């Protein structure tokens, strides 16, 4: 069984290609004896950097992560008492430019959030698959002994029966 939940935002492929190409070119310039190649390396790091969250269910810790090419950095912190796990439906919009034209691409995503006693939110993961979101939320809610909240419909948040979902895969509300 996997005891760590990783949520790392994906870097678009064009940023990855541009970042790696820039880094290789800059390293070549630096090793050729020109110190000016160091500045563009910082630009390539910014292109390749992303962020996310990791939760270690075994040691009951979590961390906000900064990731560069799969290397995760961040300080592990004790996971506070989690009251409930919510599945929230939202949209993510990405602007795409080609020459002089631009467009916005909108995708539906489901965010799995952990809420503590003081209403502090920890974003655990996101997915485009609703069933996957609820299954992950159930795993976290069971592991953390927390309730589950279905927040997929705007303004219509409902508490879920975890046992019913676990046993039968159907969503039944308790309120």
ZAGU-378606 format. One record per residue: residue in one letter; x, y, z of N, C-alpha, C, O in turn. Coordinates in Angstrom, 1 decimal, decimal comma, always signed. Example, Ala and Ser with C-alpha at 12.3 -4.5 7.8 and 13.67 -1.06 7.14 Angstrom:
// ZAGU-378606
R_A_+13,2_-5,7_+7,8_+12,3_-4,5_+7,8_+13,2_-3,3_+7,8_+14,2_-3,3_+8,5
R_S_+12,8_-2,2_+7,1_+13,7_-1,1_+7,1_+12,9_+0,0_+7,9_+13,4_+1,1_+8,0
// end
This chain:
// ZAGU-378606
R_X_+0,8_-1,2_+0,0_+0,0_+0,0_+0,0_+0,9_+1,2_+0,0_+1,9_+1,3_+0,7
R_X_+0,5_+2,2_-0,8_+1,3_+3,5_-0,9_+0,9_+4,4_+0,3_-0,3_+4,6_+0,5
R_X_+1,9_+4,8_+1,0_+1,6_+5,7_+2,2_+1,8_+7,1_+2,0_+1,6_+7,9_+2,9
R_X_+2,3_+7,5_+0,8_+2,5_+8,9_+0,5_+1,6_+9,4_-0,6_+1,6_+8,7_-1,7
R_X_+1,0_+10,5_-0,4_+0,1_+11,1_-1,5_+0,9_+12,3_-2,0_+1,3_+13,2_-1,3
R_X_+1,2_+12,2_-3,3_+2,0_+13,3_-4,0_+1,1_+14,1_-4,9_+0,4_+13,5_-5,7
R_X_+1,1_+15,4_-4,8_+0,4_+16,2_-5,7_+1,5_+17,3_-6,2_+1,8_+18,2_-5,4
R_X_+1,9_+17,1_-7,4_+2,9_+18,0_-8,0_+2,2_+18,6_-9,3_+1,9_+17,8_-10,2
R_X_+2,1_+19,9_-9,4_+1,5_+20,4_-10,6_+2,4_+20,1_-11,8_+3,7_+20,2_-11,7
R_X_+1,9_+19,8_-12,9_+2,6_+19,4_-14,1_+3,2_+20,7_-14,8_+2,4_+21,7_-14,9
R_X_+4,4_+20,6_-15,3_+5,0_+21,7_-16,1_+4,6_+21,4_-17,5_+4,8_+20,3_-18,0
R_X_+4,1_+22,4_-18,2_+3,7_+22,2_-19,6_+5,0_+21,7_-20,4_+6,1_+22,1_-20,1
R_X_+4,8_+20,9_-21,4_+5,9_+20,3_-22,2_+6,7_+21,4_-22,8_+8,0_+21,2_-22,9
R_X_+6,1_+22,4_-23,3_+6,9_+23,5_-24,0_+7,8_+24,2_-23,0_+8,9_+24,5_-23,4
R_X_+7,4_+24,3_-21,8_+8,3_+24,9_-20,7_+9,4_+24,0_-20,4_+10,5_+24,4_-20,2
R_X_+9,1_+22,7_-20,4_+10,2_+21,7_-20,1_+11,2_+21,7_-21,2_+12,4_+21,8_-20,9
R_X_+10,8_+21,7_-22,4_+11,7_+21,7_-23,5_+12,6_+23,0_-23,5_+13,8_+22,9_-23,7
R_X_+11,9_+24,1_-23,4_+12,6_+25,4_-23,4_+13,6_+25,5_-22,2_+14,7_+26,0_-22,4
R_X_+13,1_+25,1_-21,0_+14,0_+25,1_-19,8_+15,2_+24,3_-19,9_+16,3_+24,7_-19,6
R_X_+15,1_+23,0_-20,4_+16,2_+22,1_-20,6_+17,1_+22,6_-21,6_+18,4_+22,6_-21,5
R_X_+16,6_+23,1_-22,8_+17,4_+23,6_-23,9_+18,2_+24,8_-23,4_+19,4_+24,9_-23,7
R_X_+17,6_+25,7_-22,7_+18,2_+26,9_-22,2_+19,3_+26,5_-21,2_+20,4_+27,1_-21,2
R_X_+19,0_+25,6_-20,3_+20,0_+25,2_-19,3_+21,3_+24,5_-20,0_+22,4_+24,8_-19,6
R_X_+21,0_+23,7_-20,9_+22,2_+23,0_-21,6_+23,0_+24,1_-22,4_+24,2_+24,0_-22,3
R_X_+22,3_+25,0_-23,1_+23,1_+26,0_-23,8_+23,9_+26,9_-22,8_+25,0_+27,3_-23,1
R_X_+23,3_+27,3_-21,7_+23,9_+28,1_-20,7_+25,1_+27,4_-20,1_+26,2_+28,0_-19,8
R_X_+24,9_+26,1_-19,8_+26,1_+25,4_-19,2_+27,2_+25,3_-20,2_+28,4_+25,4_-19,8
R_X_+26,9_+25,1_-21,5_+28,0_+25,1_-22,5_+28,7_+26,5_-22,5_+29,9_+26,5_-22,6
R_X_+27,9_+27,5_-22,4_+28,5_+28,9_-22,4_+29,4_+29,1_-21,2_+30,5_+29,6_-21,3
R_X_+29,0_+28,6_-20,0_+29,7_+28,8_-18,8_+31,0_+27,9_-18,9_+32,1_+28,4_-18,5
R_X_+30,9_+26,7_-19,3_+32,1_+25,8_-19,4_+33,0_+26,3_-20,5_+34,2_+25,9_-20,6
R_X_+32,6_+27,1_-21,4_+33,4_+27,7_-22,5_+34,2_+28,9_-22,0_+35,1_+29,4_-22,6
R_X_+33,9_+29,3_-20,7_+34,7_+30,4_-20,1_+34,0_+31,7_-20,0_+34,5_+32,6_-19,4
R_X_+32,7_+31,8_-20,5_+32,0_+33,0_-20,3_+31,1_+32,9_-19,1_+30,2_+32,1_-19,1
R_X_+31,3_+33,8_-18,2_+30,5_+33,8_-16,9_+29,0_+34,3_-17,1_+28,2_+34,1_-16,3
R_X_+28,8_+34,9_-18,3_+27,4_+35,5_-18,6_+26,4_+34,4_-18,7_+25,2_+34,7_-18,7
R_X_+26,7_+33,2_-18,9_+25,8_+32,1_-19,0_+25,1_+31,7_-17,7_+24,1_+31,0_-17,7
R_X_+25,5_+32,2_-16,6_+24,9_+31,9_-15,3_+23,5_+32,6_-15,2_+22,6_+32,0_-14,6
R_X_+23,4_+33,8_-15,7_+22,1_+34,5_-15,5_+20,9_+33,7_-16,2_+19,9_+33,5_-15,6
R_X_+21,1_+33,3_-17,5_+20,0_+32,6_-18,1_+19,7_+31,2_-17,5_+18,6_+30,7_-17,6
R_X_+20,7_+30,6_-16,7_+20,4_+29,4_-16,0_+19,3_+29,6_-15,0_+18,4_+28,7_-14,8
R_X_+19,3_+30,8_-14,3_+18,2_+31,1_-13,4_+16,9_+31,1_-14,1_+15,8_+30,7_-13,6
R_X_+16,8_+31,6_-15,3_+15,6_+31,6_-16,2_+15,1_+30,2_-16,4_+13,9_+29,9_-16,4
R_X_+16,1_+29,3_-16,8_+15,7_+27,9_-17,0_+15,1_+27,2_-15,8_+14,2_+26,4_-15,9
R_X_+15,7_+27,6_-14,6_+15,2_+27,0_-13,4_+13,8_+27,5_-13,1_+12,9_+26,7_-12,7
R_X_+13,5_+28,7_-13,4_+12,1_+29,2_-13,2_+11,1_+28,5_-14,2_+10,0_+28,3_-13,8
R_X_+11,6_+28,2_-15,4_+10,7_+27,5_-16,4_+10,4_+26,1_-15,9_+9,3_+25,6_-16,1
R_X_+11,4_+25,4_-15,3_+11,2_+24,1_-14,9_+10,6_+23,9_-13,5_+10,3_+22,7_-13,1
R_X_+10,5_+24,9_-12,7_+10,0_+24,8_-11,3_+8,5_+24,7_-11,3_+7,8_+25,3_-12,1
R_X_+8,1_+23,8_-10,4_+6,6_+23,7_-10,1_+6,5_+23,5_-8,6_+7,4_+23,4_-7,9
R_X_+5,2_+23,5_-8,1_+5,0_+23,3_-6,7_+3,9_+22,3_-6,5_+3,2_+21,8_-7,4
R_X_+3,8_+21,9_-5,3_+2,8_+20,9_-4,9_+2,7_+20,6_-3,4_+3,2_+21,4_-2,6
R_X_+2,2_+19,4_-3,1_+2,1_+19,0_-1,7_+2,3_+17,5_-1,6_+1,9_+16,7_-2,5
R_X_+3,0_+17,0_-0,5_+3,2_+15,6_-0,3_+2,6_+15,4_+1,2_+2,9_+16,1_+2,1
R_X_+1,9_+14,3_+1,3_+1,4_+13,9_+2,6_+1,9_+12,4_+2,9_+1,6_+11,5_+2,1
R_X_+2,6_+12,3_+4,0_+3,1_+11,0_+4,4_+2,1_+10,5_+5,5_+2,2_+10,9_+6,6
R_X_+1,3_+9,5_+5,1_+0,3_+9,0_+6,0_+0,9_+8,1_+7,1_+0,3_+8,0_+8,2
R_X_+2,0_+7,5_+6,9_+2,7_+6,7_+7,9_+3,3_+7,5_+9,0_+3,1_+7,1_+10,2
R_X_+4,0_+8,6_+8,7_+4,6_+9,4_+9,7_+3,7_+10,6_+10,1_+4,1_+11,4_+11,0
R_X_+2,5_+10,7_+9,5_+1,6_+11,8_+9,8_+2,2_+13,2_+9,6_+2,1_+14,0_+10,5
R_X_+2,9_+13,4_+8,5_+3,5_+14,7_+8,2_+3,1_+15,1_+6,8_+2,6_+14,3_+6,0
R_X_+3,3_+16,4_+6,5_+3,1_+16,9_+5,1_+4,1_+18,0_+4,8_+4,8_+18,5_+5,7
R_X_+4,2_+18,3_+3,5_+5,1_+19,4_+3,1_+4,6_+20,0_+1,9_+4,1_+19,3_+1,0
R_X_+4,8_+21,3_+1,8_+4,6_+22,0_+0,5_+5,9_+21,8_-0,2_+7,0_+22,0_+0,3
R_X_+5,8_+21,4_-1,5_+7,0_+21,1_-2,2_+7,2_+22,1_-3,4_+6,3_+22,6_-4,0
R_X_+8,5_+22,3_-3,7_+8,9_+23,0_-4,9_+9,7_+21,9_-5,6_+10,6_+21,3_-5,1
R_X_+9,4_+21,7_-6,9_+10,0_+20,6_-7,6_+10,6_+21,1_-8,9_+10,1_+22,0_-9,6
R_X_+11,8_+20,5_-9,2_+12,5_+20,9_-10,4_+12,9_+19,5_-11,0_+13,8_+18,8_-10,4
R_X_+12,4_+19,2_-12,2_+12,7_+17,9_-12,9_+12,5_+16,7_-12,0_+13,4_+15,8_-12,0
R_X_+11,5_+16,7_-11,2_+11,2_+15,5_-10,3_+11,9_+15,5_-9,0_+11,7_+14,6_-8,2
R_X_+12,8_+16,5_-8,7_+13,4_+16,6_-7,4_+12,6_+17,5_-6,6_+12,3_+18,7_-6,9
R_X_+12,1_+17,0_-5,4_+11,2_+17,7_-4,6_+11,9_+18,3_-3,4_+12,8_+17,6_-2,7
R_X_+11,6_+19,5_-3,1_+12,2_+20,2_-1,9_+11,1_+20,8_-1,1_+10,1_+21,2_-1,6
R_X_+11,3_+20,8_+0,2_+10,3_+21,3_+1,1_+10,5_+20,7_+2,5_+11,1_+19,6_+2,7
R_X_+10,1_+21,4_+3,5_+10,3_+21,0_+4,9_+9,0_+20,2_+5,4_+7,9_+20,6_+5,2
R_X_+9,3_+19,0_+5,9_+8,2_+18,2_+6,5_+7,7_+18,8_+7,7_+8,5_+19,2_+8,6
R_X_+6,4_+18,9_+7,8_+5,8_+19,5_+9,0_+4,8_+18,5_+9,6_+4,2_+17,6_+8,9
R_X_+4,5_+18,6_+10,9_+3,5_+17,7_+11,5_+2,1_+18,0_+10,9_+1,7_+19,1_+10,7
R_X_+1,4_+16,9_+10,5_+0,1_+17,1_+9,9_-0,9_+17,4_+11,1_-1,1_+16,6_+12,0
R_X_-1,6_+18,6_+11,1_-2,5_+18,9_+12,1_-3,7_+17,9_+12,1_-3,9_+17,2_+11,1
R_X_-4,5_+18,0_+13,1_-5,8_+17,2_+13,2_-6,7_+17,6_+12,0_-7,0_+18,8_+11,9
R_X_-7,0_+16,7_+11,2_-7,9_+16,9_+10,0_-9,3_+16,6_+10,4_-9,6_+15,5_+10,8
R_X_-10,2_+17,6_+10,2_-11,6_+17,4_+10,5_-12,3_+16,8_+9,4_-13,2_+15,9_+9,6
R_X_-12,1_+17,2_+8,2_-12,7_+16,6_+7,0_-11,9_+16,8_+5,7_-11,0_+17,6_+5,6
R_X_-12,3_+15,9_+4,8_-11,6_+15,9_+3,5_-12,7_+16,3_+2,5_-13,8_+15,7_+2,5
R_X_-12,5_+17,3_+1,7_-13,5_+17,7_+0,7_-13,0_+17,5_-0,7_-11,8_+17,5_-1,1
R_X_-14,0_+17,2_-1,6_-13,8_+17,1_-3,0_-14,5_+18,3_-3,6_-15,7_+18,4_-3,5
R_X_-13,7_+19,1_-4,3_-14,2_+20,4_-4,8_-14,1_+20,4_-6,3_-13,0_+20,2_-6,8
R_X_-15,1_+20,8_-7,0_-15,1_+20,9_-8,4_-14,8_+22,3_-8,8_-15,4_+23,3_-8,3
R_X_-13,8_+22,5_-9,7_-13,5_+23,8_-10,2_-13,0_+23,7_-11,6_-12,9_+22,6_-12,2
R_X_-12,7_+24,8_-12,2_-12,2_+24,9_-13,5_-10,8_+25,5_-13,5_-10,5_+26,4_-12,7
R_X_-9,9_+25,1_-14,4_-8,6_+25,7_-14,5_-8,5_+26,2_-16,0_-8,8_+25,5_-16,9
R_X_-8,1_+27,4_-16,1_-8,0_+28,0_-17,4_-6,5_+28,3_-17,7_-5,8_+28,9_-16,9
R_X_-6,1_+27,9_-18,9_-4,7_+28,2_-19,4_-4,8_+29,0_-20,6_-5,5_+28,7_-21,6
R_X_-4,0_+30,1_-20,7_-3,9_+30,9_-21,9_-2,9_+30,4_-22,8_-1,8_+30,0_-22,4
R_X_-3,2_+30,2_-24,1_-2,3_+29,7_-25,1_-2,2_+30,8_-26,2_-3,2_+31,3_-26,7
R_X_-0,9_+31,1_-26,5_-0,6_+32,1_-27,5_+0,1_+31,4_-28,7_+1,0_+30,6_-28,5
R_X_-0,3_+31,7_-29,9_+0,4_+31,3_-31,1_+0,4_+32,5_-32,0_-0,6_+33,0_-32,5
R_X_+1,6_+33,0_-32,3_+1,9_+34,2_-33,0_+1,1_+35,3_-32,4_+1,3_+35,7_-31,3
R_X_+0,2_+35,9_-33,2_-0,6_+37,0_-32,7_-2,0_+36,6_-32,1_-2,7_+37,5_-31,6
R_X_-2,3_+35,4_-32,2_-3,6_+34,9_-31,7_-3,4_+34,2_-30,4_-2,4_+33,7_-30,0
R_X_-4,5_+34,3_-29,6_-4,5_+33,7_-28,3_-5,9_+33,1_-28,0_-6,9_+33,6_-28,5
R_X_-5,9_+32,1_-27,1_-7,1_+31,5_-26,7_-7,0_+31,0_-25,3_-5,9_+30,8_-24,8
R_X_-8,1_+30,8_-24,6_-8,1_+30,2_-23,3_-8,6_+28,8_-23,4_-9,7_+28,5_-24,0
R_X_-7,9_+27,8_-22,7_-8,4_+26,5_-22,6_-8,8_+26,2_-21,2_-8,0_+26,4_-20,3
R_X_-10,1_+25,8_-21,0_-10,6_+25,6_-19,7_-10,9_+24,1_-19,5_-11,4_+23,4_-20,4
R_X_-10,4_+23,6_-18,4_-10,6_+22,1_-18,0_-11,3_+22,0_-16,7_-11,0_+22,8_-15,8
R_X_-12,1_+21,1_-16,5_-12,8_+20,8_-15,2_-11,8_+19,9_-14,4_-11,3_+18,9_-14,9
R_X_-11,6_+20,3_-13,2_-10,8_+19,5_-12,3_-11,5_+19,3_-10,9_-12,4_+20,1_-10,6
R_X_-11,0_+18,3_-10,2_-11,5_+18,1_-8,9_-10,3_+18,2_-7,9_-9,3_+17,5_-8,1
R_X_-10,5_+19,1_-6,9_-9,4_+19,3_-5,9_-9,8_+18,6_-4,7_-10,9_+18,6_-4,2
R_X_-8,8_+17,8_-4,1_-9,0_+17,2_-2,8_-8,3_+18,0_-1,8_-7,1_+18,1_-1,8
R_X_-9,1_+18,5_-0,8_-8,5_+19,4_+0,2_-8,7_+18,8_+1,6_-9,7_+18,2_+1,8
R_X_-7,8_+19,1_+2,5_-7,9_+18,7_+3,9_-8,1_+19,9_+4,7_-7,4_+20,9_+4,5
R_X_-9,1_+19,9_+5,5_-9,4_+21,0_+6,4_-9,2_+20,7_+7,9_-9,7_+19,6_+8,4
R_X_-8,4_+21,6_+8,5_-8,1_+21,4_+9,9_-9,1_+22,1_+10,8_-10,0_+22,7_+10,3
R_X_-8,9_+21,9_+12,1_-9,8_+22,5_+13,1_-10,0_+24,0_+12,9_-11,1_+24,6_+13,1
R_X_-8,9_+24,7_+12,6_-8,9_+26,2_+12,5_-9,2_+26,6_+11,1_-9,0_+27,8_+10,7
R_X_-9,9_+25,7_+10,3_-10,3_+26,0_+8,9_-9,1_+26,2_+7,9_-9,3_+26,7_+6,8
R_X_-7,9_+25,8_+8,4_-6,7_+25,9_+7,5_-6,9_+24,8_+6,4_-7,3_+23,7_+6,7
R_X_-6,6_+25,1_+5,2_-6,8_+24,2_+4,1_-5,4_+23,7_+3,6_-4,5_+24,5_+3,4
R_X_-5,3_+22,4_+3,4_-4,1_+21,8_+2,7_-4,6_+21,2_+1,5_-5,4_+20,3_+1,5
R_X_-4,1_+21,6_+0,3_-4,5_+21,0_-1,0_-3,7_+19,7_-1,2_-2,4_+19,8_-1,3
R_X_-4,4_+18,6_-1,2_-3,7_+17,3_-1,3_-3,4_+16,9_-2,7_-2,4_+16,4_-3,0
R_X_-4,4_+17,1_-3,6_-4,3_+16,6_-4,9_-5,3_+17,2_-5,8_-6,3_+17,8_-5,3
R_X_-5,1_+17,1_-7,1_-6,2_+17,4_-8,1_-6,2_+16,3_-9,2_-5,2_+15,7_-9,4
R_X_-7,3_+16,1_-9,8_-7,5_+15,2_-10,8_-8,6_+15,6_-11,7_-9,5_+16,4_-11,3
R_X_-8,6_+15,1_-13,0_-9,7_+15,4_-13,9_-10,8_+14,3_-13,8_-11,9_+14,5_-14,4
R_X_-10,6_+13,3_-13,1_-11,5_+12,2_-13,0_-12,2_+12,2_-11,6_-11,6_+12,2_-10,6
R_X_-13,6_+12,3_-11,7_-14,4_+12,5_-10,5_-14,3_+11,2_-9,6_-14,1_+11,4_-8,4
R_X_-14,4_+10,0_-10,2_-14,3_+8,8_-9,4_-12,9_+8,7_-8,7_-12,9_+8,3_-7,5
R_X_-11,9_+9,0_-9,4_-10,5_+9,0_-8,8_-10,4_+10,0_-7,6_-9,8_+9,7_-6,6
R_X_-11,1_+11,1_-7,8_-11,0_+12,2_-6,7_-11,7_+11,6_-5,4_-11,2_+11,8_-4,3
R_X_-12,9_+11,0_-5,6_-13,6_+10,5_-4,5_-12,9_+9,3_-3,8_-12,9_+9,1_-2,6
R_X_-12,3_+8,5_-4,7_-11,5_+7,3_-4,1_-10,3_+7,8_-3,3_-10,0_+7,3_-2,2
R_X_-9,6_+8,8_-3,8_-8,5_+9,4_-3,0_-9,0_+10,1_-1,8_-8,3_+9,9_-0,7
R_X_-10,1_+10,8_-1,9_-10,6_+11,4_-0,7_-11,0_+10,4_+0,4_-10,8_+10,6_+1,6
R_X_-11,6_+9,3_+0,0_-11,9_+8,2_+0,9_-10,7_+7,6_+1,6_-10,7_+7,4_+2,8
R_X_-9,6_+7,4_+0,8_-8,4_+6,9_+1,3_-7,8_+7,8_+2,4_-7,4_+7,4_+3,5
R_X_-7,8_+9,1_+2,1_-7,3_+10,1_+3,0_-8,2_+10,2_+4,3_-7,7_+10,2_+5,4
R_X_-9,5_+10,2_+4,0_-10,5_+10,4_+5,2_-10,4_+9,1_+6,1_-10,4_+9,3_+7,3
R_X_-10,2_+7,9_+5,5_-10,1_+6,8_+6,3_-8,7_+6,8_+7,1_-8,7_+6,5_+8,3
R_X_-7,6_+7,1_+6,4_-6,3_+7,2_+7,0_-6,2_+8,2_+8,1_-5,5_+8,0_+9,1
R_X_-6,9_+9,3_+7,9_-6,8_+10,4_+8,9_-8,0_+10,5_+9,8_-8,1_+11,4_+10,6
R_X_-8,9_+9,5_+9,7_-10,1_+9,4_+10,6_-10,9_+10,7_+10,5_-11,2_+11,3_+11,5
R_X_-11,2_+11,1_+9,3_-11,9_+12,4_+9,1_-13,2_+12,1_+8,3_-13,4_+11,1_+7,7
R_X_-14,1_+13,1_+8,3_-15,3_+13,0_+7,5_-15,0_+13,4_+6,1_-14,0_+13,9_+5,7
R_X_-16,0_+13,2_+5,2_-15,9_+13,5_+3,8_-17,0_+14,5_+3,4_-18,2_+14,3_+3,8
R_X_-16,7_+15,5_+2,6_-17,6_+16,5_+2,2_-17,6_+16,6_+0,6_-16,5_+16,7_+0,0
R_X_-18,8_+16,4_+0,0_-18,9_+16,5_-1,4_-19,2_+18,0_-1,7_-20,3_+18,5_-1,4
R_X_-18,2_+18,7_-2,3_-18,4_+20,1_-2,6_-18,3_+20,3_-4,1_-17,7_+21,3_-4,6
R_X_-18,8_+19,3_-4,9_-18,6_+19,4_-6,3_-19,7_+20,2_-7,0_-19,6_+20,6_-8,1
R_X_-20,8_+20,5_-6,3_-21,8_+21,4_-6,8_-21,7_+22,8_-6,0_-21,8_+22,8_-4,8
R_X_-21,6_+23,8_-6,8_-21,5_+25,2_-6,2_-22,6_+25,5_-5,2_-23,8_+25,4_-5,6
R_X_-22,3_+25,8_-4,0_-23,3_+26,2_-3,0_-24,2_+25,1_-2,5_-25,1_+25,3_-1,7
R_X_-23,8_+23,8_-2,8_-24,6_+22,7_-2,4_-23,6_+21,6_-1,8_-23,5_+20,5_-2,4
R_X_-23,0_+21,9_-0,7_-22,0_+21,1_-0,1_-22,7_+20,1_+0,9_-23,6_+20,5_+1,7
R_X_-22,4_+18,8_+0,7_-23,1_+17,8_+1,5_-22,1_+16,8_+2,1_-21,1_+16,4_+1,5
R_X_-22,4_+16,4_+3,4_-21,6_+15,3_+4,0_-21,9_+14,0_+3,4_-23,0_+13,7_+3,2
R_X_-20,8_+13,2_+3,2_-21,0_+11,9_+2,6_-20,9_+10,7_+3,7_-20,3_+10,9_+4,7
R_X_-21,6_+9,6_+3,4_-21,5_+8,4_+4,2_-20,3_+7,6_+3,6_-20,4_+7,0_+2,6
R_X_-19,2_+7,6_+4,4_-18,0_+7,0_+3,9_-18,2_+5,5_+3,8_-17,7_+4,9_+2,8
R_X_-18,9_+4,9_+4,7_-19,1_+3,4_+4,7_-19,9_+3,0_+3,5_-19,5_+2,0_+2,8
R_X_-20,9_+3,7_+3,1_-21,7_+3,4_+1,9_-20,8_+3,5_+0,7_-20,9_+2,7_-0,2
R_X_-20,0_+4,6_+0,6_-19,2_+4,8_-0,6_-18,1_+3,7_-0,7_-17,8_+3,1_-1,7
R_X_-17,5_+3,3_+0,5_-16,4_+2,3_+0,5_-17,0_+0,9_+0,1_-16,4_+0,2_-0,6
R_X_-18,2_+0,6_+0,7_-18,8_-0,7_+0,5_-19,4_-0,9_-0,9_-19,3_-2,0_-1,5
R_X_-20,1_+0,1_-1,4_-20,9_+0,0_-2,6_-20,5_+0,9_-3,7_-21,0_+0,8_-4,9
R_X_-19,6_+1,9_-3,5_-19,2_+2,8_-4,5_-20,2_+3,8_-4,9_-20,1_+4,5_-6,0
R_X_-21,3_+4,0_-4,1_-22,3_+5,0_-4,4_-22,3_+6,1_-3,3_-21,9_+5,9_-2,2
R_X_-22,6_+7,3_-3,8_-22,5_+8,5_-2,9_-23,9_+8,6_-2,2_-24,9_+8,8_-2,9
R_X_-23,9_+8,5_-0,9_-25,1_+8,7_-0,1_-24,8_+9,9_+0,9_-23,7_+9,8_+1,5
R_X_-25,7_+10,8_+1,0_-25,5_+11,9_+1,9_-26,1_+11,7_+3,2_-27,1_+11,0_+3,4
R_X_-25,4_+12,3_+4,3_-25,9_+12,0_+5,6_-26,7_+13,2_+6,2_-27,4_+13,0_+7,2
R_X_-26,8_+14,3_+5,5_-27,6_+15,4_+6,1_-28,9_+15,5_+5,4_-29,7_+16,4_+5,8
// end
